[in-house]
Amino acid sequence: MNSKSAALVRVMIVEDDEGMLERFSEAISRDPRTRLVEKARTGREALARLLLVRPDVLLVDLGLPDIHGTEVIRFAARTLPECDIMVVTVFGDERNVITSIESGATGYVLKDCSDADLIARVLELRAGGSPMSPGIARIVLNQMRGEGAATRAEARRGAGNDTSSALTVRATDVLRLLSRGYTYSEVGDTLGISVHTVASHIKNSYRKLAVHTGTAAVTRAAELGLLQSSTDKPSSR
């Protein structure tokens, strides 16, 4: 087991409901694999503390008393790219789901999940996954289907040159290996980077490719012809 996988996952919670905050805090503190490093009850409180504690995982409610949770998500995604962000909320409507993901969240679960499920989702998120409650996953899939149709039409028109230049060489290497069936761990071993760095490259490509999941990133990159290479050897950059 490497040092990253053995390290405790440092979690910050942004939640204004005292009962929920206490419940989540106890669950995180009780599990030997996670560590609670900060709690914030308002969005502005979260913005003030995020850069001080630099959590591995940020759990964010959307209905905060001062600002919308997506403002916290956007700030964290912009200033702490290594931080994994998951929404934990009662709002399961399409608008909140898509806006949260577009803002930088890579996980979205509803508050009716059990404590054990919450911990499992936190660990899945940190391992590079995109945990979502079943109903939320359906919303994202429906959105992806619509995006996929638009992407195929765009690719047929020869679009995508700006996207190609926006993707880093390393991100392209990661997506190319994933398209060949490599696991995150195998990609990391091949490129000499950690599994979490692999996940970060994938998440950073979401906005550039206008998608919400790793699978969609690979699919879109392939459709735009970004994964074609004259050699099987990844870049050394």
Beta strands, then each sheet from edge to edge (+ up, - down):
strand 1: 9-14
strand 2: 34-40
strand 3: 57-60
strand 4: 84-89
strand 5: 107-110
sheet 1: 2+ 1+ 3+ 4+ 5+
end
